[in-house]
Amino acid sequence: MKTILTVDDSRTMREMLRRALQDSGFNVVQAEDGVHGIEVLQGIDPDVIITDVNMPRMDGLQFIEEVRADRERRAIPILVLTTESDAEKKARARAAGATGWIVKPFDPVKLIDAINRVAA
């Protein structure tokens, strides 16, 4: 069973992600922001990370950069889930090391397809 780490400051969004992912047979671990995400990563080895961009304490781009700076976690696929569809933000997310981009509100089927593509 694949493990997915979701990092989002919105409880509603975390719940929607958890439901969609668990219904598709994934193990879901949640974090409330980038700082919490880095802490949670110390204890798990997820197959894919899904992160929001706009969060308090540490935003999604900083979070991605932190994960990419860790040699042991550098290869984990990271999908950015955000309301932003701005080309400049996408370019910044890619430069930080994001694997892909999903716009909220997400379609659960497309989300699962994206996870299966990057986790293959």
N, CA, C and O of each residue as an XYZ file, in Angstrom:
480
protein
N       0.834     -1.187      0.000
C       0.000      0.000      0.000
C       0.882      1.256      0.000
O       1.806      1.384      0.803
N       0.578      2.158     -0.903
C       1.359      3.393     -0.991
C       0.940      4.384      0.101
O      -0.234      4.486      0.459
N       1.937      5.111      0.616
C       1.679      6.127      1.636
C       1.787      7.516      1.018
O       2.760      7.827      0.331
N       0.778      8.345      1.269
C       0.747      9.707      0.758
C       0.781     10.665      1.950
O      -0.009     10.533      2.885
N       1.700     11.628      1.908
C       1.723     12.691      2.914
C       1.008     13.898      2.321
O       1.389     14.384      1.256
N      -0.031     14.387      3.007
C      -0.716     15.604      2.562
C      -0.349     16.741      3.511
O      -0.378     16.577      4.731
N      -0.005     17.890      2.943
C       0.390     19.053      3.729
C      -0.526     20.211      3.318
O      -0.399     20.753      2.220
N      -1.450     20.582      4.211
C      -2.406     21.655      3.898
C      -2.914     22.246      5.199
O      -3.243     21.508      6.128
N      -2.983     23.564      5.278
C      -3.442     24.207      6.508
C      -4.962     24.200      6.643
O      -5.483     24.551      7.702
N      -5.679     23.809      5.598
C      -7.146     23.755      5.655
C      -7.602     22.364      6.107
O      -7.345     21.364      5.437
N      -8.282     22.322      7.253
C      -8.788     21.036      7.760
C      -9.752     20.420      6.751
O      -9.732     19.208      6.538
N     -10.599     21.246      6.126
C     -11.560     20.752      5.136
C     -10.842     20.085      3.964
O     -11.226     19.004      3.518
N      -9.788     20.753      3.472
C      -9.046     20.194      2.337
C      -8.336     18.899      2.745
O      -8.324     17.935      1.980
N      -7.744     18.871      3.949
C      -7.091     17.630      4.414
C      -8.102     16.485      4.470
O      -7.801     15.353      4.092
N      -9.292     16.800      4.942
C     -10.343     15.776      5.061
C     -10.769     15.273      3.676
O     -10.937     14.071      3.473
N     -10.941     16.201      2.724
C     -11.324     15.802      1.355
C     -10.241     14.932      0.726
O     -10.541     13.930      0.076
N      -8.991     15.315      0.922
C      -7.876     14.521      0.392
C      -7.842     13.135      1.035
O      -7.706     12.120      0.351
N      -7.970     13.113      2.376
C      -7.925     11.838      3.097
C      -9.000     10.889      2.559
O      -8.730      9.721      2.280
N     -10.221     11.412      2.420
C     -11.322     10.578      1.943
C     -11.047     10.042      0.532
O     -11.185      8.846      0.277
N     -10.661     10.935     -0.372
C     -10.408     10.525     -1.765
C      -9.281      9.496     -1.846
O      -9.370      8.525     -2.598
N      -8.225      9.717     -1.067
C      -7.061      8.825     -1.122
C      -7.323      7.491     -0.441
O      -6.962      6.439     -0.968
N      -7.951      7.533      0.730
C      -8.243      6.266      1.426
C      -9.230      5.425      0.630
O      -9.115      4.200      0.596
N     -10.203      6.075     -0.013
C     -11.173      5.343     -0.839
C     -10.487      4.630     -2.001
O     -10.998      3.640     -2.524
N      -9.324      5.145     -2.399
C      -8.570      4.528     -3.495
C      -7.465      3.598     -2.987
O      -6.625      3.145     -3.764
N      -7.469      3.316     -1.687
C      -6.554      2.324     -1.137
C      -5.198      2.840     -0.700
O      -4.271      2.053     -0.508
N      -5.064      4.160     -0.538
C      -3.791      4.709     -0.064
C      -3.795      4.879      1.447
O      -4.838      5.104      2.061
N      -2.610      4.767      2.033
C      -2.405      5.107      3.434
C      -2.124      6.613      3.455
O      -1.261      7.083      2.714
N      -2.843      7.382      4.297
C      -2.708      8.837      4.302
C      -2.147      9.327      5.630
O      -2.648      8.974      6.697
N      -1.096     10.149      5.550
C      -0.526     10.810      6.718
C      -0.689     12.305      6.461
O      -0.414     12.779      5.358
N      -1.138     13.057      7.485
C      -1.438     14.469      7.286
C      -0.530     15.388      8.081
O      -0.081     15.049      9.176
N      -0.264     16.573      7.504
C       0.464     17.626      8.208
C      -0.280     18.939      7.964
O      -0.906     19.125      6.921
N      -0.201     19.848      8.947
C      -0.992     21.077      8.901
C      -0.287     22.243      8.219
O      -0.939     23.223      7.858
N       1.026     22.160      8.036
C       1.773     23.189      7.311
C       3.165     22.644      7.017
O       3.470     21.500      7.354
N       4.009     23.461      6.389
C       5.331     22.988      5.994
C       6.210     22.562      7.154
O       6.916     21.557      7.068
N       6.170     23.332      8.253
C       6.983     22.987      9.432
C       6.555     21.624      9.972
O       7.393     20.768     10.254
N       5.249     21.433     10.111
C       4.706     20.155     10.585
C       5.053     19.038      9.588
O       5.375     17.919      9.986
N       4.982     19.357      8.293
C       5.313     18.375      7.257
C       6.736     17.855      7.386
O       6.977     16.654      7.259
N       7.688     18.766      7.640
C       9.094     18.368      7.818
C       9.232     17.476      9.054
O       9.970     16.492      9.038
N       8.508     17.833     10.134
C       8.540     17.015     11.362
C       7.990     15.619     11.086
O       8.595     14.623     11.482
N       6.841     15.544     10.405
C       6.201     14.258     10.108
C       7.111     13.393      9.234
O       7.169     12.176      9.407
N       7.820     14.025      8.296
C       8.711     13.284      7.390
C       9.835     12.564      8.118
O      10.387     11.600      7.588
N      10.186     13.007      9.317
C      11.256     12.338     10.060
C      10.860     10.902     10.412
O      11.725     10.046     10.596
N       9.545     10.637     10.506
C       9.102      9.317     10.929
C       8.526      8.430      9.844
O       8.220      7.265     10.098
N       8.369      8.965      8.624
C       7.762      8.164      7.552
C       8.554      8.305      6.259
O       9.396      9.192      6.119
N       8.266      7.414      5.323
C       8.901      7.454      4.007
C       7.782      7.372      2.960
O       7.513      6.299      2.419
N       7.125      8.522      2.674
C       5.962      8.467      1.779
C       6.347      8.194      0.328
O       7.470      8.468     -0.096
N       5.387      7.647     -0.426
C       5.599      7.400     -1.852
C       5.384      8.681     -2.651
O       6.034      8.904     -3.673
N       4.457      9.528     -2.172
C       4.140     10.802     -2.822
C       3.787     11.814     -1.737
O       3.210     11.458     -0.710
N       4.138     13.083     -1.973
C       3.739     14.178     -1.087
C       2.826     15.107     -1.885
O       3.114     15.442     -3.035
N       1.719     15.520     -1.260
C       0.830     16.522     -1.861
C       0.867     17.728     -0.935
O       0.570     17.606      0.253
N       1.229     18.892     -1.466
C       1.308     20.072     -0.617
C       0.571     21.270     -1.200
O       0.534     21.476     -2.413
N      -0.013     22.052     -0.301
C      -0.606     23.338     -0.641
C       0.551     24.324     -0.814
O       1.675     24.025     -0.409
N       0.295     25.491     -1.407
C       1.328     26.517     -1.527
C       1.204     27.538     -0.397
O       2.164     27.786      0.332
N       0.018     28.126     -0.259
C      -0.180     29.209      0.711
C      -0.509     28.661      2.088
O      -1.639     28.248      2.348
N       0.503     28.659      2.984
C       0.317     28.161      4.354
C       1.116     29.042      5.312
O       2.100     29.666      4.915
N       0.686     29.090      6.580
C       1.452     29.843      7.579
C       2.736     29.087      7.963
O       2.902     27.920      7.608
N       3.621     29.745      8.672
C       4.894     29.202      9.198
C       5.896     28.864      8.097
O       6.986     29.435      8.061
N       5.539     27.941      7.197
C       6.408     27.608      6.063
C       5.500     27.293      4.882
O       4.689     26.369      4.954
N       5.627     28.054      3.794
C       4.740     27.807      2.655
C       5.183     26.580      1.856
O       6.230     25.991      2.125
N       4.376     26.213      0.880
C       4.631     25.002      0.106
C       5.941     25.020     -0.659
O       6.611     23.994     -0.773
N       6.315     26.200     -1.195
C       7.566     26.275     -1.957
C       8.772     26.070     -1.048
O       9.710     25.360     -1.409
N       8.750     26.690      0.130
C       9.841     26.485      1.099
C       9.890     25.018      1.539
O      10.963     24.433      1.682
N       8.698     24.439      1.751
C       8.603     23.032      2.152
C       9.257     22.136      1.090
O      10.044     21.248      1.418
N       8.922     22.379     -0.187
C       9.493     21.578     -1.284
C      11.019     21.711     -1.290
O      11.738     20.721     -1.430
N      11.501     22.948     -1.138
C      12.954     23.169     -1.131
C      13.625     22.410      0.010
O      14.704     21.843     -0.167
N      12.980     22.399      1.195
C      13.535     21.664      2.354
C      13.605     20.162      2.050
O      14.612     19.510      2.326
N      12.516     19.622      1.476
C      12.487     18.185      1.160
C      13.568     17.867      0.123
O      14.285     16.876      0.257
N      13.682     18.704     -0.904
C      14.670     18.467     -1.970
C      16.111     18.596     -1.465
O      17.028     18.007     -2.038
N      16.307     19.371     -0.385
C      17.656     19.538      0.173
C      18.104     18.304      0.961
O      19.290     18.145      1.249
N      17.154     17.437      1.305
C      17.445     16.226      2.073
C      17.763     15.090      1.094
O      16.883     14.621      0.373
N      19.001     14.664      1.075
C      19.449     13.666      0.094
C      18.577     12.411      0.077
O      18.316     11.856     -0.990
N      18.124     11.961      1.248
C      17.336     10.719      1.316
C      15.912     10.889      0.790
O      15.255      9.908      0.443
N      15.435     12.136      0.732
C      14.043     12.358      0.310
C      13.937     13.089     -1.020
O      12.842     13.404     -1.486
N      15.083     13.351     -1.619
C      15.130     14.148     -2.846
C      14.264     13.577     -3.968
O      13.721     14.330     -4.776
N      14.132     12.250     -4.022
C      13.440     11.612     -5.150
C      11.934     11.444     -4.949
O      11.247     10.984     -5.860
N      11.409     11.802     -3.786
C       9.965     11.631     -3.546
C       9.183     12.583     -4.459
O       9.439     13.787     -4.451
N       8.229     12.058     -5.248
C       7.416     12.949     -6.081
C       6.585     13.889     -5.204
O       6.018     13.471     -4.194
N       6.522     15.166     -5.604
C       5.734     16.151     -4.854
C       4.747     16.816     -5.806
O       5.133     17.430     -6.801
N       3.470     16.680     -5.481
C       2.413     17.344     -6.246
C       1.954     18.579     -5.478
O       1.710     18.514     -4.274
N       1.838     19.700     -6.178
C       1.377     20.946     -5.577
C      -0.122     21.058     -5.824
O      -0.581     20.984     -6.964
N      -0.877     21.237     -4.745
C      -2.335     21.367     -4.821
C      -2.675     22.780     -4.395
O      -2.469     23.146     -3.237
N      -3.195     23.582     -5.320
C      -3.412     24.989     -4.986
C      -4.534     25.621     -5.789
O      -4.926     25.114     -6.840
N      -5.040     26.724     -5.287
C      -6.049     27.499     -6.013
C      -5.372     28.361     -7.076
O      -6.036     28.900     -7.962
N      -4.049     28.489     -6.985
C      -3.289     29.316     -7.929
C      -3.110     28.589     -9.255
O      -2.710     27.425     -9.279
N      -3.406     29.278    -10.365
C      -3.115     28.664    -11.666
C      -2.148     29.550    -12.433
O      -1.947     29.381    -13.635
N      -1.555     30.495    -11.719
C      -0.621     31.478    -12.235
C       0.663     30.819    -12.775
O       1.296     30.020    -12.085
N       1.033     31.165    -14.012
C       2.210     30.563    -14.668
C       3.497     30.827    -13.890
O       4.363     29.957    -13.807
N       3.621     32.010    -13.327
C       4.839     32.356    -12.579
C       4.965     31.471    -11.338
O       6.056     31.002    -11.014
N       3.829     31.241    -10.634
C       3.846     30.371     -9.444
C       4.206     28.945     -9.852
O       4.957     28.264     -9.155
N       3.663     28.496    -10.993
C       3.993     27.145    -11.472
C       5.486     27.033    -11.735
O       6.114     26.041    -11.367
N       6.052     28.052    -12.371
C       7.483     28.047    -12.676
C       8.296     28.019    -11.383
O       9.300     27.312    -11.298
N       7.867     28.788    -10.371
C       8.567     28.800     -9.083
C       8.460     27.440     -8.397
O       9.423     26.966     -7.794
N       7.287     26.818     -8.490
C       7.100     25.490     -7.877
C       7.996     24.463     -8.572
O       8.607     23.622     -7.913
N       8.071     24.533     -9.903
C       8.947     23.621    -10.645
C      10.400     23.843    -10.266
O      11.152     22.891    -10.055
N      10.796     25.134    -10.182
C      12.180     25.469     -9.821
C      12.509     24.950     -8.414
O      13.637     24.535     -8.151
N      11.512     24.974     -7.511
C      11.713     24.483     -6.140
C      11.852     22.961     -6.127
O      12.449     22.393     -5.213
N      11.294     22.305     -7.151
C      11.416     20.851     -7.242
C      10.098     20.103     -7.289
O      10.069     18.886     -7.103
N       8.995     20.820     -7.537
C       7.690     20.152     -7.623
C       7.650     19.233     -8.842
O       8.228     19.537     -9.885
N       6.963     18.114     -8.693
C       6.840     17.139     -9.773
C       5.639     17.467    -10.662
O       5.679     17.261    -11.875
N       4.567     17.983    -10.040
C       3.343     18.266    -10.783
C       2.478     19.273    -10.058
O       2.804     19.714     -8.956
N       1.366     19.634    -10.689
C       0.526     20.747    -10.247
C      -0.936     20.348    -10.374
O      -1.360     19.917    -11.446
N      -1.714     20.479     -9.310
C      -3.146     20.167     -9.358
C      -3.906     21.372     -8.811
O      -3.606     21.851     -7.717
N      -4.893     21.866     -9.571
C      -5.634     23.051     -9.153
C      -6.861     22.642     -8.325
O      -7.582     21.708     -8.676
N      -7.079     23.376     -7.205
C      -8.283     23.181     -6.388
C      -9.429     23.936     -7.042
O      -9.182     24.956     -7.686
N     -10.672     23.484     -6.909
C     -11.018     22.210     -6.263
C     -10.595     21.040     -7.152
O     -10.776     21.076     -8.369
N     -10.028     20.000     -6.526
C      -9.488     18.894     -7.315
C     -10.563     17.871     -7.667
O     -11.552     17.704     -6.953
N     -10.340     17.197     -8.784
C     -11.173     16.078     -9.220
C     -10.483     14.825     -8.678
O      -9.351     14.536     -9.068
N     -11.149     14.066     -7.773
C     -10.502     12.891     -7.167
C      -9.920     11.913     -8.191
O      -8.853     11.344     -7.959
N     -10.604     11.712     -9.315
C     -10.122     10.769    -10.329
C      -8.807     11.269    -10.930
O      -7.864     10.497    -11.103
N      -8.751     12.574    -11.249
C      -7.520     13.144    -11.815
C      -6.400     13.125    -10.787
O      -5.239     12.900    -11.130
N      -6.746     13.360     -9.525
C      -5.744     13.327     -8.452
C      -5.118     11.940     -8.357
O      -3.894     11.812     -8.304
N      -5.952     10.902     -8.335
C      -5.458      9.519     -8.216
C      -4.623      9.172     -9.458
O      -3.581      8.527     -9.339
N      -5.070      9.594    -10.636
C      -4.296      9.365    -11.867
C      -2.921     10.003    -11.767
O      -1.919      9.386    -12.128
N      -2.869     11.249    -11.272
C      -1.602     11.972    -11.145
C      -0.683     11.244    -10.158
O       0.514     11.100    -10.410
N      -1.242     10.791     -9.044
C      -0.439     10.056     -8.044
C       0.117      8.777     -8.651
O       1.298      8.469     -8.491
N      -0.732      8.035     -9.345
C      -0.281      6.784     -9.951
C       0.796      7.011    -11.016
O       1.710      6.200    -11.168
N       0.679      8.129    -11.755
C       1.693      8.465    -12.755
C       3.035      8.750    -12.117
O       4.052      8.196    -12.535
N       3.052      9.628    -11.085
C       4.338     10.024    -10.491
C       4.927      8.964     -9.569
O       6.136      8.949     -9.336
N       4.083      8.077     -9.040
C       4.575      7.062     -8.092
C       4.973      5.764     -8.794
O       5.436      4.824     -8.148
N       4.793      5.713    -10.110
C       5.061      4.469    -10.842
C       6.517      4.033    -10.730
O       6.899      3.006    -11.291
